[in-house]
Amino acid sequence: MVAVALAAVTGGTETLTHLLGSVLARYAGNTVLLVLLVSFGTFALGVGAAWLVTMTRFPGVRVFEIALVLPLAFPAYVLAYAYTHILDHPGIVQSSLRALMGWGPRDYWFPEIRSLGGAAAMLVLVLYPYVYLLARASFLQQSGSTFMAARALGSRPLHAFFRVSLPLARPAIAAGVLLAVMETIADFGTVAYFGVQTFATGIYTSWFSLADRAGAAQLALCLLSFALLLAMLERAQRGRAKYHDPSRGQKHQPPLSLAGWQAAAAMVLCGVPVLFGAVVPVVALFSLGLGSEQDLLSPRYLGFVRNSLTLASVAAVLTLGAAIILGYYQRTRPGRSSAAATYAARLGYAVPGGVIAVGLLVPFAALDNAVDAWMRQTFEISTGLLITGSIWLLVFAYMVRFLAAALGAYEGGQALVHSNMDAASRSLGKGPFATLRRVHLPILTPSLLTALLIVFVDVMKELPATLIMRPFNFDTLAVQAYRLASDERLDGAAVPSLVIVAVGLLPVILICRQVGRR
């Protein structure tokens, strides 16, 4: 962050001045509109699905509670490839319409998939599981006493949901929507493929096309300011409201049994995001990959899988540990320093991975060169690059990028832990570490598992930082998919994309089942 800020301050302003007079307003307008569409879509799909599978019972609910998380394993740009193959002019949908109706190319109107609306739809389909997972974990931790009290006072189930359950789950829901928003403003692959000009595409244009690192850093600072403003507005609007439930755990909410048209409507509402977010893309990718020459069992592909799993596992564990330390520090030592630390930790999620990569490579490369020069001069030994180009610097980039995801999940669960629990533990002679280990962590297990899942899958899908910072001959599935797609070999790119999805499915299913048991 400091390296990017210094590059923005010390660099020239020619690129930024040119953008300000030409396309900067378009960047800002498209980014804001995309954020609004994705925020509304992820909130509606995520919260609605979480409430239905947690608080109601209908045919297939056990399947849906796991299936609703499946789109999380898809990179948004892969979904864009799949739906372009389906809905574009030469795709199967429009080709079938023309053959069935006898239409010519200009005889009908069809929604353009390569548009801002199309990009928003792709992002909503892959990002709503953020809101779903965090909202479901919060609903599972709520006691049924408050909900039943609202029912006893004459509230209907839907009214009690809006007046009681939804406000109690607000920290988790806000964290999920904020994660989706940060992912949206940092997304490059989807908007670039659909030709939508946003701040992210402007950063990459300045960096790679115009070779102006200062201009890209200045645009990145605008993006950072936007992300910080979103977090500050949410916290300020939340105010001094408390979201813990003192009766939590005393009585579980009995699920409502749905039948007839209500059960059918619930099945449709839960089935639509699964169908269009997972089933249809998988079918499209399979059809694309059938004619490819990619061998999944070859040593080369097995190496891609091993590298991806190694990076994702190490980064997920270390990032979750950092989130616990930061979140608990803010709880036990509230103040400006802890608040500033958590705000700074959230900023990385809004920064494109390529900007983080260069922001890390510049100072650490200078450090490596300085150490090497000193060793040469003093001991006549060349140390080479000790840190730059190592797997640990890449893992550190993932921590910077995805710490907000783990921190949001942790804070969403921590908001339900009453402060009297800390006081009771301390009065019984337990120190801060023992309180964290004996009280907080057991209660927060669903939220911690959710955070671990989010970071693991995000690292599996991450592309820009991996492309720039990976060690030599250390390619991942995401890098292989990008290479094939760059060569317009979408049939070949479908194969590593399907492997990314398949690898991400196992932790999705296991952790969702464990969260449900808790």
Long-range contacts (C-beta under 8 A, 24 or more apart in sequence): 1-224, 1-344, 1-347, 1-348, 1-351, 1-359, 2-359, 2-363, 3-358, 3-359, 3-360, 3-362, 3-363, 4-217, 4-220, 4-221, 4-351, 4-355, 4-358, 4-359, 5-217, 5-221, 7-213, 7-214, 7-217, 7-359, 7-362, 8-214, 8-217, 8-218, 8-220, 8-221, 10-214, 11-212, 11-213, 11-214, 11-215, 11-217, 11-218, 12-212, 12-214, 12-215, 13-214, 13-215, 13-218, 14-212, 14-215, 15-206, 15-210, 15-212, 15-214, 15-215, 15-218, 16-215, 16-218, 16-219, 19-202, 19-206, 19-215, 19-219, 23-197, 23-202, 24-202, 26-197, 27-197, 27-198, 27-199, 27-201, 27-202, 27-219, 28-199, 30-116, 30-191, 30-196, 30-197, 30-198, 31-185, 31-198, 31-199, 31-200, 31-226, 33-116, 34-116, 34-119, 34-120, 34-123, 34-184, 34-185, 34-191, 34-196, 34-198, 35-181, 35-184, 35-185, 37-116, 37-117, 37-120, 37-124, 38-120, 38-123, 38-124, 38-127, 38-180, 38-181, 38-184, 39-177, 39-180, 39-181, 41-120, 41-121, 41-124, 41-128, 42-124, 42-127, 42-128, 42-130, 42-131, 42-176, 42-177, 42-180, 43-131, 43-173, 43-177, 45-124, 45-128, 45-131, 45-132, 45-273, 46-128, 46-129, 46-130, 46-131, 46-132, 46-135, 46-173, 46-176, 46-177, 47-131, 47-132, 47-135, 47-166, 47-169, 47-173, 48-269, 49-128, 49-132, 49-269, 49-270, 49-273, 50-131, 50-132, 50-133, 50-135, 50-136, 50-139, 51-135, 51-139, 51-161, 51-165, 52-266, 52-269, 52-270, 53-136, 53-270, 54-136, 54-139, 54-140, 54-255, 55-139, 55-161, 55-165, 55-253, 55-255, 55-256, 56-255, 56-256, 56-257, 56-258, 56-266, 57-255, 57-256, 57-257, 57-258, 58-257, 58-258, 58-259, 58-262, 58-263, 58-266, 58-267, 59-263, 59-267, 60-267, 60-270, 61-266, 61-270, 64-267, 64-270, 64-271, 64-274, 65-136, 65-512, 65-516, 66-508, 66-509, 66-512, 66-513, 67-270, 67-274, 67-278, 68-129, 68-132, 68-270, 68-273, 68-274, 69-129, 69-132, 69-133, 69-508, 69-512, 70-129, 70-274, 70-277, 70-278, 70-505, 70-508, 71-125, 71-126, 71-128, 71-129, 71-273, 71-274, 71-277, 71-278, 72-126, 72-129, 72-130, 72-133, 72-453, 72-454, 72-457, 72-504, 72-508, 73-457, 73-460, 73-461, 73-500, 73-501, 73-503, 73-504, 73-505, 73-508, 74-125, 74-126, 74-277, 74-278, 74-281, 74-461, 74-500, 74-501, 75-126, 75-189, 75-461, 75-463, 75-478, 75-481, 75-497, 75-500, 76-122, 76-123, 76-126, 76-127, 76-187, 76-189, 76-190, 77-189, 77-190, 77-193, 77-463, 77-485, 78-281, 78-285, 78-481, 78-493, 78-497, 78-500, 78-501, 79-122, 79-125, 79-126, 79-190, 79-277, 79-281, 80-118, 80-119, 80-122, 80-189, 80-190, 80-193, 80-194, 81-193, 81-285, 81-288, 81-485, 81-490, 81-493, 81-494, 81-497, 82-280, 82-281, 82-284, 82-285, 82-288, 82-494, 83-113, 83-118, 83-122, 83-280, 83-281, 83-284, 84-113, 84-114, 84-193, 85-284, 85-287, 85-288, 85-490, 86-280, 86-284, 87-111, 87-113, 88-113, 88-114, 113-194, 114-193, 114-194, 114-195, 115-194, 115-196, 116-194, 116-196, 118-194, 119-190, 119-191, 119-194, 119-196, 122-190, 122-194, 123-180, 123-183, 123-184, 123-187, 123-190, 125-273, 125-276, 125-277, 126-277, 127-179, 127-180, 127-183, 127-184, 128-180, 128-273, 128-277, 130-176, 130-177, 130-179, 130-180, 130-183, 130-405, 130-454, 131-173, 131-176, 131-177, 131-180, 132-176, 133-176, 133-409, 133-450, 133-453, 133-454, 133-512, 133-515, 134-172, 134-173, 134-175, 134-176, 134-408, 134-409, 134-412, 134-447, 134-450, 135-169, 135-172, 135-173, 135-176, 136-515, 137-172, 137-409, 137-412, 137-413, 137-446, 137-447, 137-450, 137-515, 138-168, 138-169, 138-171, 138-172, 138-173, 138-412, 138-413, 138-416, 139-165, 139-169, 140-446, 140-515, 140-516, 140-518, 141-248, 141-413, 141-416, 141-443, 141-446, 142-168, 142-169, 142-245, 142-248, 142-253, 142-416, 143-245, 143-247, 143-248, 143-249, 143-250, 143-251, 143-252, 143-253, 144-251, 144-252, 144-253, 144-254, 145-247, 145-250, 145-251, 146-245, 146-247, 147-253, 148-251, 148-253, 157-256, 167-243, 168-243, 168-245, 168-416, 170-238, 170-243, 171-238, 171-243, 171-411, 171-412, 171-415, 171-416, 172-409, 172-412, 172-413, 172-415, 172-447, 174-234, 174-238, 175-408, 175-409, 175-411, 175-412, 176-408, 176-412, 178-230, 178-231, 178-234, 178-404, 178-408, 179-349, 179-404, 179-405, 179-408, 179-454, 181-227, 181-230, 182-227, 182-230, 182-346, 182-349, 182-350, 182-404, 183-349, 185-223, 185-226, 185-227, 185-350, 186-223, 186-349, 186-350, 186-351, 186-352, 186-353, 188-352, 188-354, 188-464, 189-463, 199-223, 199-226, 200-352, 203-352, 203-354, 203-355, 204-352, 204-354, 207-354, 207-355, 207-358, 213-358, 216-355, 217-355, 220-351, 220-352, 220-355, 223-350, 223-351, 223-352, 224-347, 224-350, 224-351, 226-350, 227-346, 227-347, 227-349, 227-350, 228-343, 228-346, 228-347, 231-343, 231-346, 232-343, 243-415, 243-416, 244-415, 244-416, 244-417, 244-418, 244-419, 245-416, 246-418, 246-420, 248-416, 282-498, 282-501, 285-494, 285-497, 285-498, 285-501, 286-494, 286-498, 288-490, 288-491, 288-493, 288-494, 289-491, 289-492, 289-494, 289-495, 289-498, 290-491, 291-491, 292-489, 292-491, 292-492, 292-494, 292-495, 293-492, 294-492, 294-495, 294-496, 296-495, 296-499, 301-496, 301-499, 303-475, 304-475, 304-476, 304-477, 304-479, 304-480, 304-496, 304-499, 305-477, 305-499, 305-503, 307-474, 307-475, 307-476, 308-460, 308-476, 308-477, 308-478, 308-500, 308-503, 309-503, 310-391, 311-391, 311-394, 311-395, 311-398, 311-459, 311-466, 311-476, 312-455, 312-456, 312-457, 312-459, 312-460, 313-456, 314-395, 315-395, 315-398, 315-399, 315-402, 315-455, 315-456, 315-459, 316-452, 316-455, 316-456, 316-459, 317-452, 318-395, 318-399, 319-398, 319-399, 319-402, 319-403, 319-405, 319-406, 319-455, 320-406, 320-410, 320-448, 320-451, 320-452, 320-455, 322-399, 322-403, 322-406, 323-403, 323-406, 323-407, 323-409, 323-410, 323-451, 324-410, 324-436, 324-441, 324-448, 326-403, 326-407, 327-407, 327-410, 327-411, 327-414, 328-432, 328-436, 328-440, 331-414, 331-422, 332-422, 332-432, 342-407, 345-403, 345-404, 345-407, 346-403, 346-404, 346-407, 346-408, 347-404, 348-400, 348-401, 348-402, 348-403, 348-404, 349-401, 349-402, 349-403, 349-404, 349-405, 350-404, 351-400, 351-401, 352-464, 353-397, 353-401, 353-462, 353-463, 353-464, 353-465, 353-466, 353-468, 354-464, 354-465, 354-467, 354-468, 356-397, 356-400, 356-401, 356-465, 357-397, 357-464, 357-465, 357-468, 357-469, 358-468, 360-393, 360-396, 360-397, 360-400, 360-469, 361-388, 361-393, 361-468, 361-469, 364-388, 364-393, 389-469, 389-471, 389-472, 390-471, 391-471, 391-474, 393-469, 394-465, 394-466, 394-469, 394-470, 394-471, 397-465, 397-469, 398-455, 398-459, 398-462, 398-465, 401-458, 401-462, 401-465, 402-454, 402-455, 402-458, 402-459, 405-451, 405-454, 405-455, 405-458, 406-451, 406-452, 406-454, 406-455, 407-451, 408-451, 409-447, 409-448, 409-450, 409-451, 409-454, 410-444, 410-447, 410-448, 410-451, 412-447, 413-443, 413-444, 413-446, 413-447, 413-448, 414-440, 414-444, 414-447, 416-443, 417-443, 417-444, 445-514, 445-518, 446-514, 446-515, 446-518, 449-511, 449-514, 449-515, 450-511, 450-515, 452-507, 452-511, 453-507, 453-508, 453-511, 453-512, 456-504, 456-507, 457-504, 457-507, 457-508, 460-500, 460-503, 460-504, 461-500, 461-504, 477-503
